[in-house]
């Protein structure tokens, strides 16, 4: 019998630590808990203690240059952005470079525009209600125009893009007579702007709308595009007036959502975990509008407030000539081999020591791992960087870009600091939240969540300080640090970055955050329907471990019914209606639930009645009556919400744009193996593809 603390997996080679976590206990089809086992698997990794910390200056991502403008009056900002493979110095100088993928502009209308591919990629700056049109290009080819295989192991036994299956078997779970090796063919990609509100389904990055590079050596029997690509290409041509070209897709984002920190990343069916781990992701910041920075007032005078700035802007020199006081921070976890290359598991053995048969004697996928926890943290593309800050206020836009790791960022070791949260995924909150006085200087962030902070170093003595992470090196299920879970290793993943505090170079004219009056958050019309949805983890038939994660519905008796990606749509809001969605979590882990296309309000959470052995919720489900309101930092618009184990989490959204979208867990290993479901707003569209069985 192992506690949750025993889910930590440690492999040691010459002092190198490699962390891999299990999925906690899960409920099987008979709703019986499983136990984890502790494993010791040697892996030739670069040990995190062998990586010098705080030796690299933080990279503040520059702004992605436009290719130009389009539209009758130049009202559309137009970009041409490709995904490429390249080497990047992620580890400190003196250690090997790392081959990664990243997005970058290939054209710029400004002679100072930076044509740079990087991981994470440059920031797209957008204006509220001004459309952005992007031609996304799959440029994963070598110098001769031949396709590049994946950098990481790709499990072909999942329900995935499956280009090798041709048009008839693309976007399916292939049937094998024997256990296959990793897929080594051309790589499918599809970009998703996470948090884009009101985007057409043809531009949302639907997981079955992927496309291969326009390489010259694609095998003749391969599918070069996903099931939905041609349908969406037709919609886009009618809407935009231009055709998609081979190896690319052109998407348009109306930027109808509030001013906010959103982001973009790959979203290919059954491959998100490995595609994003290879590097392609970046910030997409929307500014302006009635809910933007100009609407923030100083409550002492009712005059416009001043938020910390400037931020990077288009055409800035690189490296910058002047300091930035608004800084985006993308925090990710990775592991590296001794040659500097990225490490990602290529066997289920790394998860729970399974060494038995796979296909055809087992239902376990041979390469897929239920979660992944890297042994290093990287910020803006470097392991453990440092940032020099003045004794003044800064605005930090944070993203948890980890695979499965929940972060609990801890500012408590920074003497004299004050930390206020003013925004989350959907823009500014109802009012600033004092994370210091009220929340022990800690900030919880699940994968894909964002936080807009004002961090005040005015009273911090000059010196060096570490931003720490108390989130566990294992799946997170809520609870108290040190009681319900152990914090991250304080010498490695318990450290994020270093602040080097120096004297202020001039007066700080920004408004102290306690005096900020944020714009009101609009209400949502009363819900016309409540949908009861379930979160489950399915046990393997031949092994005491999980085979996949699933989403589903609650039937009329209160019993969860699991569904797969290929099953018929069960969530079909009418256009313009408001709905309440309830996530019933029957697993032992918290899941960050993301709904495409909309922003939503968190309504509340309620505990479920557990069985007598506390092994899981009673089935049929019973509500305890213990209702918790949203956390203070959730009192605004969101696109990702933490659904805790043994609880129902309620959200409400208005579905205004017709089309085909998805909802899923943003632990990307879960998303890639059945913890994603399509949903449709409005009726079926004429000519839309039919689900593949």
VEXNU-611680 format. One line per field, with one value per residue (C-alpha): residue number from 1; x, y, z. Coordinates in nm, 3 decimals, padded with zeros to 5 digits. Layout:
num: (NUM, ...)
u: (X, ...)
v: (Y, ...)
w: (Z, ...)
This chain:
num: (1, 2, 3, 4, 5, 6, 7, 8, 9, 10, 11, 12, 13, 14, 15, 16, 17, 18, 19, 20, 21, 22, 23, 24, 25, 26, 27, 28, 29, 30, 31, 32, 33, 34, 35, 36, 37, 38, 39, 40, 41, 42, 43, 44, 45, 46, 47, 48, 49, 50, 51, 52, 53, 54, 55, 56, 57, 58, 59, 60, 61, 62, 63, 64, 65, 66, 67, 68, 69, 70, 71, 72, 73, 74, 75, 76, 77, 78, 79, 80, 81, 82, 83, 84, 85, 86, 87, 88, 89, 90, 91, 92, 93, 94, 95, 96, 97, 98, 99, 100, 101, 102, 103, 104, 105, 106, 107, 108, 109, 110, 111, 112, 113, 114, 115, 116, 117, 118, 119, 120, 121, 122, 123, 124, 125, 126, 127, 128, 129, 130, 131, 132, 133, 134, 135, 136, 137, 138, 139, 140, 141, 142, 143, 144, 145, 146, 147, 148, 149, 150, 151, 152, 153, 154, 155, 156, 157, 158, 159, 160, 161, 162, 163, 164, 165, 166, 167, 168, 169, 170, 171, 172, 173, 174, 175, 176, 177, 178, 179, 180, 181, 182, 183, 184, 185, 186, 187, 188, 189, 190, 191, 192, 193, 194, 195, 196, 197, 198, 199, 200, 201, 202, 203, 204, 205, 206, 207, 208, 209, 210, 211, 212, 213, 214, 215, 216, 217, 218, 219, 220, 221, 222, 223, 224, 225, 226, 227, 228, 229, 230, 231, 232, 233, 234, 235, 236, 237, 238, 239, 240, 241, 242, 243, 244, 245, 246, 247, 248, 249, 250, 251, 252, 253, 254, 255, 256, 257, 258, 259, 260, 261, 262, 263, 264, 265, 266, 267, 268, 269, 270, 271, 272, 273, 274, 275, 276, 277, 278, 279, 280, 281, 282, 283, 284, 285, 286, 287, 288, 289, 290, 291, 292, 293, 294, 295, 296, 297, 298, 299, 300, 301, 302, 303, 304, 305, 306, 307, 308, 309, 310, 311, 312, 313, 314, 315, 316, 317, 318, 319, 320, 321, 322, 323, 324, 325, 326, 327, 328, 329, 330, 331, 332, 333, 334, 335, 336, 337, 338, 339, 340, 341, 342, 343, 344, 345, 346, 347, 348, 349, 350, 351, 352, 353, 354, 355, 356, 357, 358, 359, 360, 361, 362, 363, 364, 365, 366, 367, 368, 369, 370, 371, 372, 373, 374, 375, 376, 377, 378, 379, 380, 381, 382, 383, 384, 385, 386, 387, 388, 389, 390, 391, 392, 393, 394, 395, 396, 397, 398, 399, 400, 401, 402, 403, 404, 405, 406, 407, 408, 409, 410, 411, 412, 413, 414, 415, 416, 417, 418, 419, 420, 421, 422, 423, 424, 425, 426, 427, 428, 429, 430, 431, 432, 433, 434, 435, 436, 437, 438, 439, 440, 441, 442, 443, 444, 445, 446, 447, 448, 449, 450, 451, 452, 453, 454, 455, 456, 457, 458, 459, 460, 461, 462, 463, 464, 465, 466, 467, 468, 469, 470, 471, 472, 473, 474, 475, 476, 477, 478, 479, 480, 481, 482, 483, 484, 485, 486, 487, 488, 489, 490, 491, 492, 493, 494, 495, 496, 497, 498, 499, 500, 501, 502, 503, 504, 505, 506, 507, 508, 509, 510, 511, 512, 513, 514, 515, 516, 517, 518, 519, 520, 521, 522, 523, 524, 525, 526, 527, 528, 529, 530, 531, 532, 533, 534, 535, 536, 537, 538, 539, 540, 541, 542, 543, 544, 545, 546, 547, 548, 549, 550, 551, 552, 553, 554, 555, 556, 557, 558, 559, 560, 561, 562, 563, 564, 565, 566, 567, 568, 569, 570, 571, 572, 573, 574, 575, 576, 577, 578, 579, 580, 581, 582, 583, 584, 585, 586, 587, 588, 589, 590, 591, 592, 593, 594, 595, 596, 597, 598, 599, 600, 601, 602, 603, 604, 605, 606, 607, 608, 609, 610, 611, 612, 613, 614, 615, 616, 617, 618, 619, 620, 621, 622, 623, 624, 625, 626, 627, 628, 629, 630, 631, 632, 633, 634, 635, 636, 637, 638, 639, 640, 641, 642, 643, 644, 645, 646, 647, 648, 649, 650, 651, 652, 653, 654, 655, 656, 657, 658, 659, 660, 661, 662, 663, 664, 665, 666, 667, 668, 669, 670, 671, 672, 673, 674, 675, 676, 677, 678, 679, 680, 681, 682, 683, 684, 685, 686, 687, 688, 689, 690, 691, 692, 693)
u: (00.000, 00.164, 00.070, 00.051, 00.403, 00.527, 00.415, 00.748, 00.971, 01.346, 01.603, 01.965, 02.270, 02.574, 02.357, 02.122, 01.759, 01.474, 01.123, 00.825, 00.487, 00.196, -00.163, -00.256, -00.521, -00.805, -01.146, -01.174, -01.487, -01.579, -01.478, -01.203, -00.888, -00.551, -00.213, 00.110, 00.447, 00.782, 01.038, 01.406, 01.484, 01.833, 01.829, 02.131, 02.026, 02.201, 02.155, 01.984, 02.252, 02.508, 02.337, 02.461, 02.167, 02.115, 02.398, 02.182, 01.998, 01.623, 01.514, 01.219, 01.041, 01.042, 00.733, 00.651, 00.674, 00.379, 00.414, 00.178, -00.191, -00.484, -00.845, -01.002, -00.874, -00.579, -00.789, -00.637, -00.290, -00.132, 00.148, 00.336, 00.470, 00.645, 00.745, 01.107, 01.374, 01.690, 01.945, 01.901, 02.115, 01.861, 02.120, 02.384, 02.674, 02.940, 02.684, 02.559, 02.287, 01.947, 01.765, 01.408, 01.115, 00.970, 00.755, 00.895, 00.800, 00.934, 00.833, 00.829, 00.685, 00.918, 01.290, 01.357, 01.125, 01.296, 01.286, 01.376, 01.261, 01.279, 01.128, 00.920, 00.838, 00.798, 00.493, 00.202, 00.066, -00.299, -00.560, -00.911, -01.153, -00.882, -00.852, -00.524, -00.474, -00.190, -00.059, 00.075, 00.341, 00.473, 00.842, 00.970, 01.195, 01.570, 01.784, 01.699, 01.324, 01.283, 01.067, 01.221, 01.103, 00.995, 01.256, 01.070, 00.904, 00.555, 00.318, 00.125, -00.115, -00.320, -00.618, -00.404, -00.346, -00.197, -00.079, 00.060, -00.295, -00.381, -00.707, -00.917, -00.740, -00.616, -00.740, -00.805, -00.662, -00.477, -00.502, -00.166, -00.094, 00.232, 00.374, 00.504, 00.795, 00.783, 00.638, 00.921, 00.729, 00.655, 00.514, 00.158, 00.092, -00.201, -00.179, -00.428, -00.453, -00.548, -00.798, -00.917, -01.285, -01.530, -01.290, -01.442, -01.404, -01.200, -00.935, -00.946, -00.685, -00.923, -00.720, -00.827, -00.739, -00.362, -00.132, 00.207, 00.493, 00.504, 00.810, 00.920, 00.954, 00.613, 00.522, 00.249, 00.015, 00.028, -00.251, -00.109, -00.388, -00.644, -01.007, -01.137, -00.869, -01.046, -01.379, -01.221, -01.014, -01.337, -01.489, -01.176, -01.164, -01.526, -01.457, -01.109, -01.116, -00.795, -00.707, -00.487, -00.161, 00.000, 00.183, -00.002, -00.334, -00.445, -00.646, -00.817, -00.867, -01.132, -00.994, -01.342, -01.233, -01.128, -00.773, -00.587, -00.281, -00.355, -00.105, -00.054, 00.073, 00.035, -00.281, -00.248, -00.462, -00.283, 00.047, 00.006, 00.231, 00.534, 00.478, 00.454, 00.738, 00.960, 00.916, 00.643, 00.450, 00.431, 00.240, -00.050, -00.142, -00.463, -00.465, -00.721, -01.098, -01.339, -01.190, -00.824, -00.553, -00.697, -01.013, -00.823, -00.868, -00.683, -00.952, -00.794, -00.868, -01.095, -00.835, -00.675, -00.427, -00.075, 00.029, 00.397, 00.553, 00.682, 00.647, 00.830, 00.686, 00.723, 01.048, 01.235, 01.608, 01.720, 01.868, 01.659, 01.823, 01.601, 01.455, 01.109, 00.883, 00.614, 00.755, 00.589, 00.719, 00.653, 00.745, 00.795, 00.958, 01.201, 01.465, 01.786, 02.023, 02.393, 02.439, 02.193, 01.904, 01.554, 01.453, 01.099, 01.014, 01.001, 00.852, 00.567, 00.834, 00.929, 00.584, 00.516, 00.779, 00.546, 00.760, 00.491, 00.346, 00.183, -00.007, -00.180, -00.179, -00.234, -00.443, -00.154, 00.006, 00.380, 00.520, 00.254, 00.308, 00.013, 00.208, 00.555, 00.756, 01.089, 01.377, 01.451, 01.245, 01.295, 01.167, 01.134, 01.351, 01.642, 01.707, 01.695, 01.767, 01.811, 01.638, 01.774, 01.496, 01.494, 01.342, 01.008, 00.690, 00.684, 00.401, 00.461, 00.239, 00.286, 00.202, 00.224, 00.339, 00.430, 00.315, 00.143, 00.308, 00.100, 00.305, 00.273, 00.491, 00.629, 00.750, 00.796, 01.177, 01.193, 01.234, 00.997, 00.818, 00.449, 00.255, -00.089, -00.281, -00.484, -00.574, -00.604, -00.678, -00.974, -00.822, -00.855, -01.020, -01.306, -01.056, -00.687, -00.597, -00.324, -00.127, 00.099, -00.123, -00.406, -00.240, 00.105, 00.278, 00.180, 00.021, -00.129, -00.124, -00.235, -00.101, -00.225, -00.343, -00.213, -00.176, -00.127, 00.071, 00.209, 00.523, 00.655, 01.028, 01.032, 01.109, 01.325, 01.691, 01.942, 02.058, 01.972, 01.643, 01.489, 01.133, 01.047, 00.799, 00.620, 00.410, 00.481, 00.705, 00.404, 00.037, -00.147, -00.470, -00.508, -00.455, -00.185, 00.186, 00.376, 00.059, -00.109, 00.196, 00.564, 00.681, 00.915, 01.281, 01.412, 01.746, 01.604, 01.238, 01.167, 01.354, 01.220, 01.437, 01.650, 01.571, 01.873, 01.743, 01.925, 01.849, 01.576, 01.704, 01.430, 01.093, 00.819, 00.504, 00.288, -00.015, 00.023, -00.191, -00.402, -00.543, -00.636, -01.004, -01.044, -01.323, -01.637, -01.677, -01.996, -02.256, -02.360, -02.729, -02.902, -02.816, -03.086, -02.936, -02.699, -02.466, -02.322, -01.983, -01.748, -01.370, -01.234, -00.918, -00.958, -00.762, -00.569, -00.717, -00.384, -00.196, -00.263, -00.221, -00.406, -00.459, -00.605, -00.794, -01.150, -01.423, -01.789, -02.133, -02.341, -02.653, -02.991, -02.908, -02.592, -02.355, -02.059, -02.054, -01.714, -01.684, -01.408, -01.303, -01.479, -01.816, -02.109, -02.119, -02.305, -02.252, -02.442, -02.535, -02.773, -02.623, -02.643, -02.744, -02.585, -02.511, -02.373, -02.122, -02.042, -01.719, -01.753, -01.401, -01.381, -01.000, -00.748, -00.589, -00.681, -00.739, -00.709, -01.020, -01.010, -01.306, -01.221, -01.396, -01.542, -01.442, -01.645, -01.720, -01.635, -01.956, -01.855, -01.723, -01.900, -01.762, -01.901, -01.993, -01.719, -01.771, -01.702, -01.340, -01.278, -01.172, -01.374, -01.713, -02.025, -02.191, -02.463, -02.315, -02.432, -02.361, -02.233, -02.378, -02.027, -02.016, -01.708, -01.716, -01.455, -01.112, -01.048, -00.820, -01.100, -01.347, -01.317, -01.330, -01.136, -01.070, -00.906, -01.029, -00.897, -01.137, -01.035, -01.074, -01.391, -01.566, -01.795, -01.665, -01.927, -01.869, -02.101, -02.047, -02.242, -02.194, -02.237, -02.041, -02.159, -01.915, -01.717, -01.482, -01.331, -01.305, -01.032, -00.794, -00.478, -00.249, -00.130, -00.058, -00.424, -00.549, -00.360, -00.516, -00.893, -00.933, -01.061, -01.407, -01.556, -01.853, -02.066, -02.245, -02.559, -02.663, -02.437, -02.282, -02.360, -02.080, -01.894, -01.695, -01.854, -01.690, -01.454, -01.526)
v: (00.000, 00.321, 00.679, 00.951, 01.048, 00.712, 00.798, 00.979, 00.778, 00.830, 00.691, 00.755, 00.741, 00.900, 01.128, 01.219, 01.231, 01.157, 01.214, 01.031, 01.028, 00.792, 00.892, 00.823, 00.561, 00.548, 00.393, 00.090, -00.016, -00.187, 00.128, -00.043, 00.150, 00.039, 00.068, 00.207, 00.038, 00.201, 00.149, 00.213, 00.245, 00.365, 00.637, 00.809, 01.164, 01.486, 01.526, 01.849, 01.899, 01.903, 02.205, 02.539, 02.743, 03.114, 03.136, 03.251, 03.581, 03.543, 03.577, 03.815, 03.704, 03.974, 04.054, 03.844, 04.065, 04.093, 04.003, 04.291, 04.374, 04.239, 04.333, 04.614, 04.876, 04.694, 04.602, 04.253, 04.194, 03.922, 03.684, 03.401, 03.169, 02.838, 02.558, 02.453, 02.235, 02.405, 02.405, 02.627, 02.690, 02.585, 02.455, 02.701, 02.794, 02.525, 02.245, 02.110, 02.281, 02.115, 02.036, 02.165, 02.285, 02.632, 02.882, 03.191, 03.452, 03.406, 03.753, 04.098, 04.427, 04.612, 04.612, 04.573, 04.273, 03.976, 03.663, 03.427, 03.075, 03.002, 02.785, 02.939, 03.147, 03.520, 03.695, 03.781, 04.123, 04.170, 04.442, 04.381, 04.318, 04.368, 04.038, 03.851, 03.621, 03.368, 03.135, 02.845, 02.651, 02.302, 02.344, 02.028, 01.941, 01.923, 02.133, 01.905, 01.935, 01.587, 01.537, 01.529, 01.252, 01.335, 01.422, 01.213, 00.870, 00.866, 00.590, 00.471, 00.255, 00.550, 00.708, 00.958, 01.138, 00.821, 00.960, 00.617, 00.482, 00.675, 00.860, 00.562, 00.506, 00.854, 00.982, 00.632, 00.390, 00.144, -00.230, -00.409, -00.780, -00.719, -00.437, -00.162, 00.070, 00.449, 00.622, 00.768, 00.927, 01.292, 01.491, 01.628, 01.961, 02.196, 02.524, 02.618, 02.962, 02.866, 03.116, 03.256, 03.348, 03.353, 03.198, 03.003, 02.629, 02.631, 02.836, 02.678, 02.411, 02.116, 01.804, 01.625, 01.920, 01.855, 01.870, 01.730, 01.939, 01.984, 01.758, 01.595, 01.245, 01.189, 00.824, 00.798, 00.600, 00.848, 01.090, 01.441, 01.611, 01.527, 01.429, 01.784, 01.973, 01.993, 02.088, 02.368, 02.478, 02.528, 02.731, 02.942, 03.012, 03.128, 03.347, 03.477, 03.467, 03.266, 02.899, 02.707, 02.586, 02.241, 02.212, 02.503, 02.638, 02.999, 03.080, 03.401, 03.516, 03.787, 03.871, 03.914, 03.814, 04.063, 04.194, 03.892, 03.669, 03.380, 03.149, 02.925, 02.569, 02.257, 02.047, 01.743, 01.440, 01.194, 01.386, 01.706, 01.582, 01.514, 01.800, 02.063, 01.904, 01.953, 02.329, 02.500, 02.740, 03.116, 03.401, 03.578, 03.896, 04.087, 04.455, 04.734, 04.739, 04.833, 04.574, 04.645, 04.835, 05.177, 05.086, 05.038, 05.329, 05.458, 05.440, 05.730, 05.973, 05.787, 05.875, 05.619, 05.400, 05.330, 04.968, 04.866, 04.890, 04.904, 04.559, 04.444, 04.596, 04.535, 04.663, 04.682, 04.612, 04.268, 04.241, 04.530, 04.866, 04.961, 04.756, 04.603, 04.623, 04.397, 04.049, 03.723, 03.406, 03.062, 02.791, 02.436, 02.115, 01.913, 01.642, 01.619, 01.347, 01.399, 01.510, 01.794, 01.635, 01.629, 01.318, 01.184, 00.823, 00.564, 00.285, 00.227, 00.077, 00.426, 00.476, 00.169, -00.091, -00.278, -00.528, -00.760, -00.818, -00.544, -00.608, -00.849, -00.976, -00.648, -00.332, -00.113, 00.120, 00.044, 00.400, 00.630, 00.730, 00.852, 01.158, 01.304, 01.513, 01.651, 01.689, 02.051, 02.366, 02.605, 02.962, 03.127, 02.856, 02.833, 02.615, 02.817, 03.165, 03.490, 03.825, 04.155, 04.368, 04.715, 04.817, 04.895, 04.727, 04.476, 04.313, 03.942, 03.744, 03.379, 03.060, 02.707, 02.534, 02.204, 01.865, 01.747, 01.944, 02.170, 02.466, 02.633, 02.938, 03.068, 03.428, 03.401, 03.389, 03.730, 03.974, 04.271, 04.171, 04.234, 04.020, 04.096, 03.904, 04.125, 03.883, 03.525, 03.352, 03.570, 03.906, 04.127, 03.998, 04.165, 04.308, 04.264, 03.966, 04.013, 03.688, 03.797, 03.887, 03.653, 03.355, 03.302, 03.447, 03.136, 03.098, 02.766, 02.714, 02.402, 02.323, 02.585, 02.835, 03.192, 03.458, 03.834, 03.957, 04.283, 04.204, 04.494, 04.483, 04.841, 04.731, 04.433, 04.484, 04.460, 04.102, 03.767, 03.587, 03.264, 03.219, 02.873, 02.604, 02.399, 02.198, 01.824, 01.613, 01.389, 01.419, 01.682, 01.609, 01.914, 01.923, 02.066, 02.083, 01.836, 01.659, 01.543, 01.568, 01.652, 01.969, 01.961, 01.880, 02.206, 02.171, 02.120, 02.146, 02.346, 02.639, 02.839, 03.145, 03.399, 03.767, 03.995, 04.307, 04.636, 04.999, 05.169, 05.365, 05.624, 05.695, 05.433, 05.605, 05.294, 05.275, 05.061, 04.751, 04.795, 05.112, 04.955, 04.958, 04.690, 04.701, 04.504, 04.145, 04.094, 03.841, 03.547, 03.494, 03.230, 02.877, 02.697, 02.352, 02.176, 01.910, 01.654, 01.534, 01.273, 01.241, 00.887, 00.681, 00.334, 00.043, -00.199, -00.546, -00.720, -00.496, -00.302, 00.034, 00.282, 00.213, 00.554, 00.851, 00.918, 01.178, 01.098, 01.185, 01.110, 00.911, 00.979, 00.754, 00.947, 00.682, 00.788, 00.661, 00.676, 00.783, 00.786, 01.052, 00.865, 00.839, 01.055, 01.410, 01.443, 01.818, 02.024, 02.373, 02.578, 02.893, 03.181, 02.978, 02.974, 02.640, 02.511, 02.230, 02.012, 01.809, 01.506, 01.382, 01.008, 00.994, 01.060, 01.352, 01.710, 01.778, 02.117, 02.121, 02.342, 02.429, 02.566, 02.864, 03.019, 03.185, 03.084, 03.167, 02.927, 02.885, 02.663, 02.325, 02.062, 01.752, 01.412, 01.155, 00.891, 00.525, 00.386, 00.303, 00.650, 00.473, 00.701, 00.863, 00.658, 00.539, 00.639, 00.974, 01.165, 01.532, 01.621, 01.970, 02.105, 02.382, 02.603, 02.932, 03.008, 03.106, 03.483, 03.447, 03.267, 03.557, 03.659, 03.492, 03.167, 02.904, 02.640, 02.526, 02.280, 01.991, 01.833, 01.463, 01.364, 01.687, 01.834, 02.157, 02.382, 02.637, 02.846, 02.972, 03.122, 02.950, 03.213, 03.079, 02.772, 02.499, 02.193, 02.234, 02.027, 02.013, 01.822, 01.779, 01.985, 01.727, 01.659, 01.290, 01.251, 01.459, 01.239, 00.916, 00.968, 01.252, 01.481, 01.502, 01.695, 01.922, 02.111, 02.444, 02.443, 02.190, 01.976, 02.168, 02.055, 01.836, 01.808, 01.485, 01.193, 01.042, 00.752, 00.431)
w: (00.000, -00.119, -00.042, -00.306, -00.206, -00.333, -00.685, -00.729, -00.958, -00.939, -01.178, -01.086, -01.308, -01.153, -00.944, -01.231, -01.126, -01.363, -01.236, -01.373, -01.198, -01.218, -01.253, -00.892, -00.825, -01.071, -01.081, -01.304, -01.483, -01.157, -00.968, -00.774, -00.686, -00.817, -00.649, -00.791, -00.773, -00.718, -00.990, -01.042, -01.413, -01.507, -01.773, -01.926, -01.851, -01.782, -01.409, -01.301, -01.038, -01.321, -01.480, -01.348, -01.230, -01.290, -01.543, -01.834, -01.863, -01.913, -02.274, -02.297, -02.617, -02.886, -03.089, -03.396, -03.708, -03.943, -04.309, -04.387, -04.379, -04.577, -04.630, -04.831, -04.588, -04.438, -04.137, -04.098, -03.952, -04.166, -04.064, -04.232, -03.962, -04.012, -03.779, -03.824, -03.666, -03.537, -03.255, -02.951, -02.643, -02.380, -02.137, -02.008, -02.234, -02.227, -02.242, -02.576, -02.776, -02.806, -03.129, -03.100, -03.305, -03.296, -03.480, -03.650, -03.908, -04.261, -04.385, -04.223, -04.347, -04.108, -04.196, -03.823, -03.798, -03.638, -03.853, -03.571, -03.493, -03.123, -02.850, -02.704, -03.008, -03.049, -02.906, -03.134, -03.035, -03.128, -03.085, -02.954, -03.242, -03.506, -03.692, -03.717, -04.014, -04.000, -04.267, -04.060, -04.254, -04.179, -04.261, -04.091, -04.383, -04.432, -04.664, -04.956, -04.900, -04.754, -04.447, -04.101, -03.868, -03.516, -03.256, -02.999, -02.982, -03.136, -03.027, -03.336, -03.134, -03.003, -03.175, -03.362, -03.693, -03.852, -04.188, -04.281, -04.283, -04.595, -04.640, -04.532, -04.198, -04.107, -03.771, -03.639, -03.384, -03.611, -03.559, -03.538, -03.529, -03.343, -03.133, -03.363, -03.304, -03.300, -03.607, -03.817, -04.102, -04.187, -03.896, -03.898, -03.722, -03.659, -03.467, -03.195, -03.036, -02.682, -02.545, -02.878, -02.832, -03.121, -03.373, -03.660, -03.635, -03.955, -03.771, -03.425, -03.486, -03.484, -03.408, -03.729, -03.957, -03.948, -04.248, -04.343, -04.482, -04.858, -04.868, -05.190, -05.043, -04.884, -04.952, -05.213, -04.990, -04.700, -04.616, -04.638, -04.444, -04.178, -04.218, -04.159, -04.353, -04.690, -04.534, -04.335, -04.635, -04.827, -04.545, -04.514, -04.888, -04.886, -04.583, -04.663, -05.041, -05.076, -05.101, -04.862, -05.011, -04.964, -04.635, -04.478, -04.351, -04.312, -04.001, -03.893, -03.535, -03.475, -03.126, -02.984, -02.635, -02.372, -02.357, -02.219, -02.219, -02.451, -02.625, -02.925, -02.959, -03.168, -03.131, -03.359, -03.280, -03.051, -03.082, -02.882, -02.602, -02.824, -03.069, -02.794, -02.593, -02.899, -02.855, -03.061, -02.838, -02.784, -02.628, -02.806, -02.621, -02.695, -02.594, -02.593, -02.582, -02.304, -02.066, -02.139, -01.957, -02.044, -01.853, -01.526, -01.286, -00.983, -00.714, -00.526, -00.807, -01.054, -01.317, -01.548, -01.365, -01.488, -01.514, -01.523, -01.867, -02.133, -02.286, -02.599, -02.915, -03.286, -03.431, -03.100, -03.130, -03.024, -02.768, -02.631, -02.571, -02.276, -01.990, -02.001, -01.697, -01.845, -01.901, -02.017, -01.848, -01.996, -01.742, -01.872, -01.753, -01.962, -01.931, -02.132, -02.239, -02.183, -02.545, -02.487, -02.676, -02.535, -02.345, -02.354, -02.259, -02.535, -02.325, -02.084, -01.858, -01.741, -01.595, -01.383, -01.476, -01.707, -01.899, -02.020, -02.363, -02.564, -02.886, -02.929, -02.568, -02.386, -02.418, -02.301, -02.553, -02.566, -02.578, -02.430, -02.067, -01.856, -01.735, -01.769, -01.520, -01.639, -01.396, -01.496, -01.521, -01.809, -01.837, -02.178, -02.329, -02.083, -01.780, -01.458, -01.595, -01.402, -01.451, -01.325, -01.179, -01.029, -00.697, -00.856, -00.979, -01.264, -01.455, -01.509, -01.746, -01.646, -01.835, -01.700, -02.016, -01.848, -01.972, -01.651, -01.369, -01.146, -01.024, -00.685, -00.734, -00.406, -00.366, 00.011, -00.002, -00.171, 00.115, 00.113, -00.207, -00.267, -00.517, -00.657, -00.922, -01.153, -01.432, -01.554, -01.885, -01.973, -01.885, -01.581, -01.262, -01.079, -00.833, -00.749, -00.529, -00.269, -00.294, -00.010, 00.281, 00.186, 00.015, 00.171, -00.138, -00.333, -00.675, -00.794, -01.170, -01.355, -01.703, -01.956, -01.693, -01.707, -01.440, -01.477, -01.176, -01.044, -00.845, -00.640, -00.559, -00.422, -00.066, -00.158, -00.059, -00.339, -00.384, -00.537, -00.471, -00.601, -00.719, -00.595, -00.690, -00.424, -00.669, -00.650, -00.872, -00.925, -01.017, -00.815, -00.635, -00.413, -00.040, 00.184, 00.112, 00.332, 00.439, 00.120, -00.102, -00.083, -00.259, -00.555, -00.501, -00.346, -00.527, -00.875, -00.977, -00.663, -00.819, -01.114, -01.176, -00.995, -00.954, -00.918, -00.751, -00.817, -00.737, -00.941, -01.237, -01.202, -01.043, -01.067, -01.191, -01.195, -00.968, -00.654, -00.716, -00.402, -00.562, -00.894, -00.988, -01.253, -01.514, -01.425, -01.538, -01.737, -01.630, -01.845, -01.928, -01.720, -01.829, -02.027, -01.973, -01.737, -01.876, -01.637, -01.762, -01.619, -01.588, -01.562, -01.591, -01.740, -01.598, -01.816, -01.859, -01.810, -01.566, -01.248, -01.415, -01.636, -02.005, -02.090, -01.953, -02.064, -02.066, -02.069, -01.940, -01.632, -01.708, -01.553, -01.255, -01.169, -01.309, -01.526, -01.883, -02.052, -02.415, -02.674, -02.925, -03.205, -03.027, -03.131, -03.003, -02.675, -02.616, -02.873, -02.746, -02.958, -03.105, -02.860, -02.557, -02.215, -02.052, -01.724, -01.752, -01.453, -01.441, -01.209, -01.131, -01.057, -01.068, -00.789, -00.973, -01.052, -01.422, -01.597, -01.815, -02.125, -02.348, -02.692, -02.848, -02.532, -02.209, -01.906, -01.544, -01.264, -01.062, -00.770, -00.661, -00.452, -00.283, -00.377, -00.113, -00.091, -00.018, 00.329, 00.246, 00.092, -00.226, -00.450, -00.499, -00.448, -00.767, -00.838, -00.740, -00.436, -00.363, -00.017, 00.001, 00.075, -00.186, -00.235, -00.427, -00.694, -00.573, -00.574, -00.879, -01.064, -01.039, -01.401, -01.739, -01.777, -02.041, -01.819, -01.478, -01.220, -01.160, -00.829, -00.745, -00.566, -00.659, -00.920, -01.074, -01.233, -01.509, -01.725, -02.080, -02.366, -02.702, -02.972, -03.269, -03.463, -03.552, -03.443, -03.146, -02.862, -02.485, -02.307, -02.018, -02.065, -01.914, -02.266, -02.211, -02.107, -02.399, -02.645, -02.520, -02.517, -02.265, -02.540, -02.689, -02.982, -02.926, -03.174, -03.148, -03.361, -03.626, -03.839, -04.126, -04.481, -04.606, -04.276, -04.228, -04.049, -03.737, -03.804, -03.619)
